[in-house]
Amino acid sequence: MISEGQYGDFISVNYFNRSDNSDHQATHTSHEDNSLYYQLFIEALLSTCDEDATSSMNLYLDYCKEKYVHGNEQLLARIKDFVTSYESEHAIWWYTKEPFVYNLLNHALRLQDFDALIIMCFLVRDVHTYLNKHRYPLSIGQPILHFYRGQAISRKEFGKIHDNIGEIIAINSFLSTSKERDVAIFFAASSNRFDEHLQPILFDIIVDPNQTLHPKAFADISMISSMNEAEVEILFSMGSLFRIVDVIALNVESCGELWSVQLQLCDDRLDQVWLSMKSKIQSDESFCQIGQVLSYIGEKERARRLYLYVLGDLFPKAASAKPIDNHPIEMWYVGSLFHATGQNEKALPFLDKALESQLKESDENSDQYYLQLYDIYIERGDVLQKLDRTDSALHDYECALSIAGKKFGDEDYNSLIAWVRIGKCYKKIKKYSEALHAYNTCLGIAEKVLSAMHPERASLHSSIGGLHVDYEEYQQALTHFEKCLEIKLSIGPSNRSLAETYYNIGFTQCALKDFTIGLENLKRAFEMFQKCFDDPSKEPTVIRVQNAIILAQELLRLQIYKEQVLTEMLDYLDVGSDSDTDDEEKTVNSETNVTVN
């Protein structure tokens, strides 16, 4: 539950480590990735089209009743007035007038509450649109600008800001500031009167028009604000980027411990990681973009509900939604999300309808059309595989391969993906020669489109090695498993996948009767697997490797015993002695010494 004034002035910050690094992407953390995806989520949210404003307002009213009203009939009346009277061009007026508008929106932005933000997307979009339309004018040669905000933050957050001087932060909510430094200092000085765990802060926001020409939108909202005060209020849009310049202790009379945090406004762009993430978002439709972002950051259930909402069902009843026509992309996403959560029976109808709708929209001149059709065939094939409908899956993969070959070339990455799945199908139905042909074709493509140490090449070598094991061609299998190991060792630290490779190598070496070396690799795999599980003694994988070690030890013992017995038998039978040779030499010598008269 949220009450009026709760969290009213706190801010939420995401940190981005932008220190110079030639291989920055390799050091990027998952927390930073999620922060970047949140930026993408907001960007997609801003481009949403509100086709059914009445439905949006009803959802907003229901949300306010659940989270905010608490039986307050006067407050409920104000909210109903907002719902019935709201117009997009008056978004700023409402934002500054009603605490429930300001509090609910910024609370959702600070907590990155995706469900709430989707419900309030009309308000997010309208406030940002105003700020963007009435941007504060910036031009080269203009003097540096300063805006101020006084508030308290937790001492833990203050310490984090202090430790990240020089780095970039994103402020998740809308940020209200003033041109008047003294006014901001007053608010800062009075912000921690009742909580000693809070640190009073004066944010000194620096805008240098000579360095920052393309920031997130910010505008002077004094003329349209409901406050009607002499103070000039500058509102920054959510997700604005700042560099932490410095943290300085201020000596202000009667203010106690007060610190100034200097933030310099940055351009609304990050680095290649941002561009790479953005390139993954395929759809031009904003709600689909939001769903993809949610999926990428692990919010698959939220993404699924969103797609179902887009498909025409009310948000609270999304779980009962069924496939409908004319939305192939959304239905594909819903199907893929059901698939990702193991609900393959539910996934298949959506993918069937997605394929049917996509085929109806045939556009032979559009690469995007064929790429989406390819993706649907691949996704549906994966689901059919999981449902043990291998022949049908094989058909879909072959269709995908045909599309990839015609539109992108036989040596394209998309062809590689299709061939991998075809190989898996053939292996599953025990057509090993066809499977081996498919995987070898994959390897040939991979050598052209992937780097020498790419992880997918390791996977291919592992699959081909497994097929050679099925054929009892152990030497060929060992060659591929060792190549797989070489690639995995070049990628990173020990993990479960690496342990599996050591197991495969150890097993194959034992099959070649090289039990000593095979046993070493099995033991290495066992040690690595034990580190992968909280309770390894109960894990089937660990038990399997342990049993393999016991068997290999017994076979080695038998091999040593057999060699000992064979040696003793040869010694006993005197096999290989030179007694016969000695007799022959005596005969030759005697013959040589015969005198001829």
C-alpha positions as CSV (number, residue, x, y, z in Angstrom):
1,M,0.0,0.0,0.0
2,I,1.1,3.6,-0.8
3,S,0.0,6.6,1.2
4,E,0.1,10.3,0.3
5,G,3.6,11.6,1.0
6,Q,5.2,8.1,1.2
7,Y,8.6,8.1,-0.5
8,G,7.6,11.5,-1.9
9,D,11.1,13.0,-2.2
10,F,13.4,10.0,-2.4
11,I,15.1,9.1,-5.6
12,S,16.2,5.8,-7.1
13,V,19.6,5.6,-9.0
14,N,21.1,3.1,-11.4
15,Y,24.9,3.1,-11.6
16,F,26.9,2.5,-14.8
17,N,30.6,1.8,-14.7
18,R,31.9,3.5,-17.7
19,S,35.6,3.4,-16.9
20,D,37.9,3.2,-20.0
21,N,38.2,-0.4,-21.1
22,S,39.0,-1.7,-24.5
23,D,36.9,-4.8,-23.9
24,H,34.2,-3.1,-21.8
25,Q,31.5,-5.5,-22.9
26,A,33.4,-8.4,-21.3
27,T,33.4,-6.7,-17.9
28,H,29.8,-5.5,-18.0
29,T,27.8,-6.7,-15.0
30,S,24.4,-8.2,-15.0
31,H,23.2,-5.4,-12.7
32,E,24.3,-2.9,-15.3
33,D,22.7,-4.9,-18.1
34,N,19.3,-4.8,-16.2
35,S,19.7,-1.0,-15.7
36,L,20.3,-0.6,-19.4
37,Y,17.3,-2.8,-20.2
38,Y,15.2,-0.6,-17.9
39,Q,16.3,2.4,-20.0
40,L,15.1,0.5,-23.0
41,F,11.8,-0.3,-21.2
42,I,11.2,3.3,-20.6
43,E,12.1,4.2,-24.2
44,A,9.6,1.7,-25.4
45,L,7.0,2.9,-22.9
46,L,7.3,6.4,-24.2
47,S,6.3,5.3,-27.7
48,T,3.2,3.4,-26.8
49,C,0.0,4.2,-28.6
50,D,-3.1,4.5,-26.4
51,E,-5.8,3.2,-28.7
52,D,-8.3,2.6,-25.9
53,A,-8.0,5.6,-23.5
54,T,-11.2,4.5,-21.6
55,S,-9.7,1.1,-20.9
56,S,-6.4,2.7,-19.7
57,M,-8.3,5.0,-17.3
58,N,-10.3,2.2,-15.9
59,L,-7.2,0.2,-15.2
60,Y,-5.7,3.2,-13.5
61,L,-8.7,3.8,-11.4
62,D,-8.7,0.1,-10.3
63,Y,-5.0,0.4,-9.5
64,C,-5.5,3.5,-7.4
65,K,-8.3,1.8,-5.4
66,E,-6.1,-1.1,-4.7
67,K,-2.9,0.7,-3.8
68,Y,-3.8,4.2,-2.6
69,V,-7.3,5.0,-1.5
70,H,-7.5,3.0,1.8
71,G,-11.2,3.7,2.2
72,N,-10.7,7.5,1.9
73,E,-13.9,8.6,0.0
74,Q,-12.7,12.2,-0.6
75,L,-9.5,10.9,-2.1
76,L,-11.4,8.4,-4.3
77,A,-13.6,11.3,-5.5
78,R,-10.5,13.2,-6.5
79,I,-9.1,10.2,-8.4
80,K,-12.4,9.8,-10.2
81,D,-12.3,13.4,-11.1
82,F,-8.9,12.9,-12.6
83,V,-10.0,9.8,-14.5
84,T,-13.0,11.6,-16.1
85,S,-11.3,15.0,-16.6
86,Y,-7.8,14.1,-17.7
87,E,-6.5,15.3,-21.0
88,S,-3.0,14.7,-22.4
89,E,-2.1,18.4,-22.8
90,H,-2.8,19.0,-19.1
91,A,-0.5,16.2,-17.8
92,I,2.0,18.6,-16.1
93,W,-0.8,20.4,-14.4
94,W,-2.2,17.2,-12.9
95,Y,1.3,16.0,-12.1
96,T,2.0,19.1,-10.0
97,K,-1.6,19.3,-8.6
98,E,-2.5,15.9,-7.2
99,P,-0.1,14.1,-4.8
100,F,-1.6,10.7,-5.8
101,V,-0.6,11.4,-9.4
102,Y,3.0,12.4,-8.4
103,N,3.4,9.8,-5.7
104,L,2.1,6.8,-7.6
105,L,4.0,7.6,-10.8
106,N,7.4,8.3,-9.2
107,H,7.0,5.4,-6.7
108,A,6.5,3.1,-9.7
109,L,9.5,4.6,-11.5
110,R,11.7,4.4,-8.5
111,L,10.9,0.7,-7.8
112,Q,10.9,-0.1,-11.5
113,D,7.4,-1.6,-11.0
114,F,6.8,-2.7,-14.6
115,D,3.1,-3.7,-14.1
116,A,2.3,-0.3,-12.6
117,L,4.2,1.6,-15.3
118,I,2.4,-0.2,-18.0
119,I,-0.9,0.8,-16.4
120,M,0.3,4.4,-16.1
121,C,2.1,4.5,-19.5
122,F,-0.3,7.2,-20.7
123,L,0.9,9.5,-17.9
124,V,4.5,8.7,-18.3
125,R,4.3,9.4,-22.0
126,D,2.3,12.6,-21.7
127,V,4.6,14.2,-19.1
128,H,7.6,13.3,-21.1
129,T,6.0,14.5,-24.3
130,Y,5.5,17.9,-22.8
131,L,9.0,18.1,-21.5
132,N,10.3,17.1,-24.9
133,K,8.1,19.6,-26.8
134,H,9.1,22.4,-24.5
135,R,12.8,21.5,-24.0
136,Y,15.0,24.0,-22.2
137,P,16.8,25.8,-24.9
138,L,20.5,24.9,-25.3
139,S,23.1,26.2,-27.7
140,I,26.8,26.2,-28.2
141,G,28.4,29.3,-26.5
142,Q,25.7,29.5,-23.9
143,P,26.9,29.8,-20.3
144,I,26.9,26.8,-18.0
145,L,23.6,26.4,-16.2
146,H,23.0,25.2,-12.6
147,F,19.9,23.7,-11.1
148,Y,19.4,22.6,-7.6
149,R,17.5,20.0,-5.5
150,G,17.6,19.7,-1.8
151,Q,16.6,16.5,-0.1
152,A,17.7,13.7,2.2
153,I,19.0,10.3,1.0
154,S,20.0,7.3,3.0
155,R,23.6,7.4,4.3
156,K,24.2,4.1,2.5
157,E,23.2,5.7,-0.8
158,F,25.3,8.7,-0.1
159,G,28.3,6.4,0.5
160,K,27.7,4.7,-2.8
161,I,27.5,8.1,-4.7
162,H,30.7,9.1,-3.0
163,D,32.4,5.9,-4.1
164,N,31.4,6.4,-7.7
165,I,32.7,9.8,-8.5
166,G,33.4,10.0,-12.2
167,E,30.8,7.4,-13.1
168,I,27.5,7.8,-14.8
169,I,24.1,7.4,-13.0
170,A,20.6,7.3,-14.3
171,I,17.8,8.8,-12.1
172,N,14.8,6.5,-12.6
173,S,12.0,9.0,-11.7
174,F,11.1,12.5,-12.9
175,L,13.4,15.0,-11.1
176,S,12.1,18.3,-9.9
177,T,14.7,21.1,-9.5
178,S,14.9,24.8,-8.8
179,K,17.1,27.6,-10.1
180,E,17.2,29.0,-6.6
181,R,20.1,27.5,-4.6
182,D,18.9,29.0,-1.3
183,V,15.5,27.4,-1.7
184,A,17.1,24.0,-2.3
185,I,19.4,24.4,0.7
186,F,16.4,25.1,2.9
187,F,14.7,21.9,1.8
188,A,17.9,19.9,2.3
189,A,18.5,21.3,5.7
190,S,15.1,20.4,6.9
191,S,14.9,17.0,5.3
192,N,16.3,14.8,8.1
193,R,14.8,16.4,11.2
194,F,13.2,13.1,12.3
195,D,15.6,10.5,11.0
196,E,19.3,10.5,11.8
197,H,19.9,7.7,9.2
198,L,19.3,10.2,6.4
199,Q,21.9,12.5,5.0
200,P,20.9,16.0,3.8
201,I,22.1,16.6,0.2
202,L,22.2,19.5,-2.1
203,F,22.2,18.2,-5.7
204,D,24.0,20.8,-7.9
205,I,23.0,19.8,-11.4
206,I,25.4,21.2,-14.0
207,V,24.3,21.6,-17.7
208,D,27.1,22.6,-20.0
209,P,25.5,23.4,-23.4
210,N,29.0,23.1,-25.1
211,Q,29.3,19.5,-24.1
212,T,25.7,18.3,-23.8
213,L,23.5,18.9,-26.8
214,H,21.3,15.8,-26.7
215,P,20.3,15.0,-23.1
216,K,17.0,13.5,-21.9
217,A,14.3,16.1,-22.0
218,F,14.0,18.8,-19.3
219,A,11.9,21.9,-19.2
220,D,10.7,24.9,-17.2
221,I,7.2,24.0,-16.1
222,S,6.6,27.1,-13.9
223,M,4.0,28.6,-16.2
224,I,1.9,25.4,-16.5
225,S,2.4,24.1,-12.9
226,S,-0.6,24.1,-10.6
227,M,1.6,25.5,-7.8
228,N,1.6,29.1,-9.1
229,E,4.7,30.0,-7.2
230,A,7.4,32.6,-8.0
231,E,10.0,29.8,-7.8
232,V,11.2,28.6,-11.2
233,E,10.7,24.8,-11.4
234,I,12.8,22.8,-13.9
235,L,11.6,19.2,-14.4
236,F,13.9,16.5,-15.8
237,S,12.4,13.5,-17.5
238,M,12.9,10.0,-15.9
239,G,16.0,8.1,-16.9
240,S,18.1,11.3,-17.2
241,L,21.9,10.5,-17.2
242,F,24.4,12.3,-15.1
243,R,28.1,12.0,-14.4
244,I,29.0,12.3,-10.7
245,V,31.6,15.2,-10.8
246,D,32.4,15.6,-7.1
247,V,31.0,15.4,-3.5
248,I,31.8,18.4,-1.4
249,A,31.1,19.3,2.3
250,L,29.3,22.6,2.6
251,N,29.7,25.1,5.4
252,V,26.2,26.6,5.6
253,E,25.3,28.3,8.9
254,S,22.5,26.5,10.9
255,C,22.4,23.6,8.4
256,G,24.5,21.1,10.2
257,E,26.1,18.4,8.1
258,L,25.3,19.2,4.5
259,W,27.0,17.9,1.4
260,S,26.8,19.0,-2.2
261,V,26.7,16.3,-4.9
262,Q,27.7,17.8,-8.2
263,L,26.1,16.1,-11.2
264,Q,26.8,16.9,-14.8
265,L,24.0,16.2,-17.3
266,C,25.1,13.8,-20.0
267,D,23.9,13.1,-23.5
268,D,21.0,10.5,-23.8
269,R,23.3,7.7,-25.0
270,L,25.6,5.2,-23.4
271,D,28.0,3.0,-25.3
272,Q,28.2,0.0,-27.6
273,V,26.6,-2.2,-24.9
274,W,23.5,0.0,-25.1
275,L,23.4,-0.2,-28.9
276,S,23.9,-4.0,-28.8
277,M,21.0,-4.4,-26.5
278,K,18.8,-2.1,-28.5
279,S,19.6,-4.1,-31.6
280,K,18.1,-7.2,-30.0
281,I,14.7,-5.5,-29.9
282,Q,13.2,-6.6,-33.2
283,S,9.7,-5.2,-33.2
284,D,8.6,-1.8,-34.3
285,E,5.5,-2.0,-32.1
286,S,6.2,-0.4,-28.8
287,F,4.3,-2.9,-26.6
288,C,6.2,-5.7,-28.2
289,Q,9.5,-3.8,-27.5
290,I,8.4,-3.6,-23.9
291,G,7.7,-7.3,-23.8
292,Q,11.1,-8.2,-25.3
293,V,12.9,-6.0,-22.7
294,L,11.0,-7.7,-19.9
295,S,11.9,-11.1,-21.3
296,Y,15.6,-10.2,-21.6
297,I,15.8,-9.2,-17.9
298,G,14.1,-12.4,-16.8
299,E,10.6,-11.0,-16.3
300,K,9.1,-13.6,-18.6
301,E,5.7,-13.9,-16.7
302,R,5.2,-10.1,-16.9
303,A,6.2,-10.2,-20.6
304,R,3.7,-13.0,-21.2
305,R,0.9,-11.1,-19.5
306,L,1.7,-8.0,-21.5
307,Y,1.5,-9.8,-24.8
308,L,-1.8,-11.3,-23.8
309,Y,-3.0,-7.8,-22.9
310,V,-1.9,-6.5,-26.3
311,L,-3.8,-9.4,-27.9
312,G,-7.0,-8.0,-26.6
313,D,-7.7,-9.3,-23.1
314,L,-7.9,-7.1,-20.0
315,F,-4.8,-7.1,-18.0
316,P,-6.2,-8.9,-14.9
317,K,-7.7,-11.7,-17.0
318,A,-4.6,-12.3,-19.2
319,A,-4.1,-15.8,-18.0
320,S,-7.2,-17.0,-19.9
321,A,-6.3,-15.3,-23.2
322,K,-6.5,-17.3,-26.4
323,P,-4.8,-16.8,-29.8
324,I,-6.4,-14.4,-32.2
325,D,-5.8,-13.3,-35.8
326,N,-3.7,-10.5,-37.2
327,H,-1.0,-10.4,-34.4
328,P,1.6,-12.9,-35.5
329,I,4.5,-11.2,-33.7
330,E,2.7,-10.9,-30.4
331,M,1.5,-14.5,-30.6
332,W,4.9,-15.7,-31.4
333,Y,6.3,-13.9,-28.3
334,V,3.5,-15.3,-26.1
335,G,4.3,-18.8,-27.5
336,S,8.0,-18.4,-26.9
337,L,7.4,-17.3,-23.3
338,F,5.2,-20.2,-22.6
339,H,7.9,-22.4,-24.1
340,A,10.6,-20.7,-22.0
341,T,8.7,-21.6,-18.8
342,G,8.1,-25.2,-19.9
343,Q,4.4,-24.8,-20.8
344,N,4.8,-26.3,-24.3
345,E,1.1,-27.5,-24.6
346,K,0.0,-23.8,-24.1
347,A,2.8,-22.5,-26.4
348,L,1.8,-24.5,-29.4
349,P,-1.6,-23.0,-30.2
350,F,-0.1,-19.5,-30.2
351,L,2.8,-20.5,-32.5
352,D,0.3,-22.3,-34.8
353,K,-1.8,-19.1,-35.1
354,A,1.4,-17.0,-35.4
355,L,2.5,-19.1,-38.3
356,E,-0.9,-19.0,-40.0
357,S,-1.1,-15.2,-39.6
358,Q,2.4,-14.7,-40.8
359,L,1.9,-16.8,-43.9
360,K,-1.2,-14.7,-44.7
361,E,0.8,-11.5,-44.6
362,S,3.2,-12.7,-47.3
363,D,5.6,-9.9,-48.4
364,E,8.3,-11.3,-50.7
365,N,10.2,-8.1,-50.8
366,S,10.7,-7.8,-47.0
367,D,13.7,-9.4,-45.4
368,Q,12.0,-8.7,-42.0
369,Y,9.0,-10.7,-43.0
370,Y,11.1,-13.7,-43.9
371,L,13.2,-13.4,-40.7
372,Q,10.1,-13.4,-38.6
373,L,8.7,-16.4,-40.5
374,Y,12.1,-18.2,-39.9
375,D,11.9,-17.4,-36.2
376,I,8.4,-18.8,-35.9
377,Y,9.3,-22.0,-37.6
378,I,12.4,-22.4,-35.3
379,E,10.4,-21.7,-32.2
380,R,7.5,-24.0,-33.2
381,G,10.0,-26.7,-34.1
382,D,11.6,-26.4,-30.6
383,V,8.2,-26.8,-29.0
384,L,7.3,-29.8,-31.2
385,Q,10.6,-31.4,-30.2
386,K,9.7,-31.0,-26.5
387,L,6.4,-32.6,-27.2
388,D,8.1,-35.6,-28.9
389,R,6.6,-34.7,-32.2
390,T,10.0,-35.0,-33.9
391,D,8.9,-35.6,-37.5
392,S,6.8,-32.4,-37.3
393,A,9.7,-30.5,-35.7
394,L,12.0,-31.7,-38.5
395,H,9.6,-30.3,-41.1
396,D,9.6,-26.9,-39.4
397,Y,13.4,-26.8,-39.2
398,E,13.7,-27.7,-42.8
399,C,11.3,-24.9,-43.7
400,A,13.4,-22.5,-41.7
401,L,16.5,-23.8,-43.4
402,S,14.9,-23.2,-46.8
403,I,14.1,-19.6,-45.9
404,A,17.6,-19.0,-44.6
405,G,19.2,-20.4,-47.7
406,K,17.0,-18.4,-50.1
407,K,17.1,-15.1,-48.3
408,F,20.4,-15.0,-46.4
409,G,22.6,-17.7,-48.0
410,D,23.6,-21.3,-47.3
411,E,26.6,-20.1,-45.2
412,D,24.6,-17.7,-43.0
413,Y,24.3,-17.9,-39.3
414,N,20.5,-18.6,-39.6
415,S,21.3,-21.6,-41.7
416,L,23.7,-22.8,-39.0
417,I,20.9,-22.6,-36.4
418,A,18.5,-24.6,-38.5
419,W,21.2,-27.3,-39.3
420,V,21.9,-27.7,-35.6
421,R,18.3,-28.5,-34.8
422,I,18.0,-30.8,-37.8
423,G,21.0,-32.7,-36.5
424,K,19.3,-33.0,-33.1
425,C,16.1,-34.4,-34.7
426,Y,18.0,-37.0,-36.6
427,K,20.0,-38.1,-33.6
428,K,16.7,-38.3,-31.5
429,I,15.2,-40.7,-34.1
430,K,18.5,-42.6,-34.3
431,K,19.4,-41.7,-37.9
432,Y,23.0,-41.2,-37.0
433,S,24.5,-40.9,-40.5
434,E,22.0,-38.1,-41.3
435,A,22.7,-36.5,-37.9
436,L,26.5,-36.6,-38.6
437,H,26.0,-35.0,-42.0
438,A,23.9,-32.2,-40.4
439,Y,26.5,-31.5,-37.7
440,N,29.4,-31.6,-40.1
441,T,27.6,-29.1,-42.3
442,C,27.1,-26.9,-39.2
443,L,30.8,-27.1,-38.5
444,G,31.7,-26.1,-42.0
445,I,29.4,-23.0,-41.7
446,A,30.7,-22.2,-38.3
447,E,34.3,-22.1,-39.6
448,K,33.1,-19.2,-41.9
449,V,30.8,-17.2,-39.7
450,L,32.0,-17.8,-36.1
451,S,35.4,-17.0,-34.5
452,A,37.8,-19.9,-33.9
453,M,37.0,-20.0,-30.1
454,H,33.2,-19.2,-30.3
455,P,31.2,-21.1,-27.7
456,E,28.8,-22.5,-30.4
457,R,31.7,-24.2,-32.1
458,A,32.5,-26.0,-28.8
459,S,28.9,-27.2,-28.7
460,L,29.1,-28.5,-32.3
461,H,32.3,-30.4,-31.5
462,S,30.6,-31.9,-28.5
463,S,27.6,-33.0,-30.5
464,I,29.7,-34.6,-33.3
465,G,31.8,-36.3,-30.6
466,G,28.7,-37.8,-29.1
467,L,27.6,-39.2,-32.5
468,H,31.0,-40.8,-33.0
469,V,30.6,-42.4,-29.6
470,D,27.2,-43.8,-30.7
471,Y,29.0,-45.3,-33.7
472,E,31.8,-46.6,-31.4
473,E,34.3,-44.5,-33.3
474,Y,36.1,-43.5,-30.1
475,Q,39.2,-42.0,-31.6
476,Q,37.2,-39.6,-33.8
477,A,35.0,-38.8,-30.8
478,L,38.1,-38.0,-28.7
479,T,39.4,-35.6,-31.3
480,H,36.2,-33.6,-31.2
481,F,35.8,-33.6,-27.4
482,E,39.4,-32.4,-27.0
483,K,38.7,-29.5,-29.5
484,C,35.6,-28.7,-27.5
485,L,37.7,-28.6,-24.3
486,E,40.2,-26.3,-25.9
487,I,37.5,-23.8,-26.8
488,K,35.8,-23.9,-23.4
489,L,39.1,-23.4,-21.6
490,S,39.7,-20.3,-23.7
491,I,36.3,-18.8,-22.8
492,G,36.3,-18.6,-19.0
493,P,36.5,-20.3,-15.6
494,S,35.3,-23.7,-14.6
495,N,31.6,-24.5,-14.8
496,R,29.2,-27.3,-15.3
497,S,29.6,-27.3,-19.1
498,L,33.4,-27.7,-18.8
499,A,32.9,-30.6,-16.3
500,E,30.7,-32.3,-18.8
501,T,33.4,-32.1,-21.4
502,Y,36.0,-33.6,-19.0
503,Y,33.6,-36.4,-18.4
504,N,33.1,-37.0,-22.1
505,I,36.9,-37.1,-22.6
506,G,37.4,-39.4,-19.7
507,F,34.7,-41.8,-20.8
508,T,36.1,-41.9,-24.4
509,Q,39.6,-42.5,-23.2
510,C,38.3,-45.4,-21.1
511,A,36.6,-46.8,-24.1
512,L,40.0,-46.7,-25.9
513,K,41.3,-48.7,-22.9
514,D,43.5,-45.7,-21.8
515,F,42.1,-46.1,-18.2
516,T,44.9,-44.2,-16.4
517,I,44.4,-40.9,-18.3
518,G,40.6,-41.5,-18.6
519,L,40.4,-41.9,-14.8
520,E,42.2,-38.6,-14.3
521,N,39.7,-36.7,-16.4
522,L,36.7,-38.4,-14.8
523,K,38.1,-37.4,-11.4
524,R,38.6,-33.8,-12.6
525,A,34.9,-33.8,-13.9
526,F,33.8,-35.2,-10.5
527,E,35.5,-32.4,-8.6
528,M,34.1,-29.7,-10.8
529,F,30.5,-31.1,-10.7
530,Q,30.6,-31.1,-6.9
531,K,31.2,-27.4,-6.9
532,C,28.1,-26.8,-9.1
533,F,25.5,-28.1,-6.7
534,D,24.5,-27.3,-3.1
535,D,24.0,-31.0,-2.2
536,P,26.1,-32.9,-4.8
537,S,25.5,-36.2,-3.1
538,K,21.9,-36.2,-4.3
539,E,22.5,-35.0,-7.9
540,P,22.1,-37.7,-10.6
541,T,24.9,-36.1,-12.7
542,V,27.4,-36.4,-9.8
543,I,26.3,-39.9,-9.0
544,R,26.7,-40.9,-12.7
545,V,30.3,-39.6,-12.7
546,Q,31.1,-41.3,-9.4
547,N,29.8,-44.6,-10.8
548,A,32.0,-44.1,-13.9
549,I,35.0,-43.5,-11.7
550,I,34.4,-46.7,-9.8
551,L,34.0,-48.7,-13.0
552,A,37.1,-47.2,-14.5
553,Q,39.1,-48.0,-11.4
554,E,37.9,-51.6,-11.6
555,L,38.8,-51.8,-15.3
556,L,42.2,-50.4,-14.6
557,R,42.8,-52.8,-11.8
558,L,41.7,-55.7,-14.2
559,Q,44.0,-54.3,-16.9
560,I,47.0,-54.2,-14.6
561,Y,46.2,-57.7,-13.3
562,K,45.8,-59.0,-16.8
563,E,49.2,-57.5,-17.8
564,Q,50.8,-59.0,-14.7
565,V,49.4,-62.5,-15.4
566,L,50.5,-62.3,-19.1
567,T,54.0,-61.3,-18.0
568,E,54.2,-64.1,-15.5
569,M,52.9,-66.6,-18.1
570,L,55.5,-65.5,-20.7
571,D,58.2,-65.8,-18.2
572,Y,57.0,-69.2,-17.1
573,L,56.9,-70.5,-20.7
574,D,60.3,-68.8,-21.5
575,V,58.7,-67.3,-24.5
576,G,61.2,-65.0,-26.4
577,S,64.4,-66.5,-24.9
578,D,67.6,-66.8,-27.1
579,S,68.2,-70.6,-26.4
580,D,67.3,-71.5,-30.0
581,T,69.5,-68.8,-31.4
582,D,72.4,-70.1,-29.4
583,D,72.0,-73.6,-30.8
584,E,71.8,-72.2,-34.3
585,E,75.0,-70.2,-33.8
586,K,76.8,-73.4,-32.6
587,T,75.7,-75.2,-35.7
588,V,76.9,-72.5,-38.0
589,N,80.2,-72.3,-36.2
590,S,80.7,-76.0,-36.4
591,E,79.9,-75.9,-40.1
592,T,82.3,-73.0,-40.6
593,N,85.1,-74.9,-38.9
594,V,84.9,-77.9,-41.1
595,T,88.2,-78.4,-43.0
596,V,88.0,-79.2,-46.7
597,N,90.7,-81.6,-47.8
